[in-house]
Amino acid sequence: MSTTTVNVAFQSTLLQEIDRAARAESRSRSEFLREAARSYIQRKQRWNDVFAMGNEIARTRGLSDDDVTKEIMAYRKSKASRR
C-alpha cells in the first residue's frame, strides 16, 4: 500500500496530548493519527447507517419528523418518571 505525506497543523497542547497517548500505546505519532482517522471514519459511517435505517423505517411506516420527535419525547419522559 502506498503512502502520502501530508502536513497538518495542531495547537501545541493538542500535539502534546497526541504524543503522550501515542507513547502510552508504544506507537509512532503517524500510527496513532492513522488509527484515529480510521476510527473517526468508521464511527461516522456507523452513525450514517443508523440514521439511514431510522429514516427507512420512518418512511415505510409513514411517520413524519414530528411523529418521530413526539415518540422520542414520550420515551424520554417515561424514562425520567421511572427515576
PLY file of the C-alpha trace (Angstrom):
ply
format ascii 1.0
element vertex 83
property float x
property float y
property float z
element edge 82
property int vertex1
property int vertex2
end_header
0.00 0.00 0.00
1.42 3.36 -0.98
1.51 6.28 1.43
1.45 10.03 1.02
2.93 12.51 3.45
0.70 15.42 4.49
1.31 18.44 6.67
-1.27 19.12 9.38
-1.24 21.96 11.89
-2.15 21.25 15.52
-2.24 23.51 18.55
0.80 22.68 20.66
-1.29 21.43 23.58
-3.21 19.02 21.35
0.02 17.78 19.79
1.41 17.13 23.28
-1.69 15.10 24.13
-1.36 13.15 20.89
2.29 12.42 21.58
1.53 11.31 25.17
-1.22 8.99 24.00
0.95 7.57 21.22
3.82 6.92 23.65
1.44 5.25 26.09
0.47 2.84 23.31
4.06 2.44 22.07
3.07 3.86 18.69
4.53 6.50 16.48
2.63 9.74 16.06
1.80 8.73 12.47
0.46 5.33 13.52
-1.63 6.94 16.23
-3.11 9.56 13.88
-3.82 6.99 11.15
-5.75 4.86 13.64
-7.58 7.94 14.95
-8.61 8.86 11.40
-9.76 5.29 10.67
-11.78 5.17 13.89
-13.40 8.52 13.16
-14.38 7.48 9.63
-15.79 4.14 10.84
-17.77 5.82 13.65
-19.23 8.39 11.23
-20.21 5.60 8.81
-21.91 3.62 11.59
-23.93 6.71 12.60
-24.83 7.37 8.96
-26.02 3.74 8.71
-28.10 4.09 11.90
-29.77 7.28 10.65
-30.38 5.76 7.21
-32.05 2.76 8.86
-34.18 5.04 11.04
-35.18 7.14 8.04
-36.12 4.00 6.10
-38.24 2.68 8.99
-39.96 6.06 9.33
-40.58 6.20 5.59
-42.04 2.70 5.35
-44.31 3.34 8.34
-45.39 6.73 7.03
-44.00 8.63 10.02
-43.24 12.34 9.83
-40.37 14.10 11.59
-42.93 15.40 14.11
-44.12 11.84 14.80
-40.56 10.71 15.49
-39.88 13.73 17.72
-43.06 13.06 19.73
-42.08 9.41 20.23
-38.60 10.39 21.41
-40.02 12.96 23.83
-42.57 10.45 25.19
-39.84 7.85 25.69
-37.58 10.31 27.50
-40.47 11.46 29.70
-41.39 7.88 30.64
-37.76 7.07 31.36
-37.36 10.17 33.56
-40.51 9.35 35.53
-39.05 5.93 36.48
-36.21 7.54 38.40
0 1
1 2
2 3
3 4
4 5
5 6
6 7
7 8
8 9
9 10
10 11
11 12
12 13
13 14
14 15
15 16
16 17
17 18
18 19
19 20
20 21
21 22
22 23
23 24
24 25
25 26
26 27
27 28
28 29
29 30
30 31
31 32
32 33
33 34
34 35
35 36
36 37
37 38
38 39
39 40
40 41
41 42
42 43
43 44
44 45
45 46
46 47
47 48
48 49
49 50
50 51
51 52
52 53
53 54
54 55
55 56
56 57
57 58
58 59
59 60
60 61
61 62
62 63
63 64
64 65
65 66
66 67
67 68
68 69
69 70
70 71
71 72
72 73
73 74
74 75
75 76
76 77
77 78
78 79
79 80
80 81
81 82
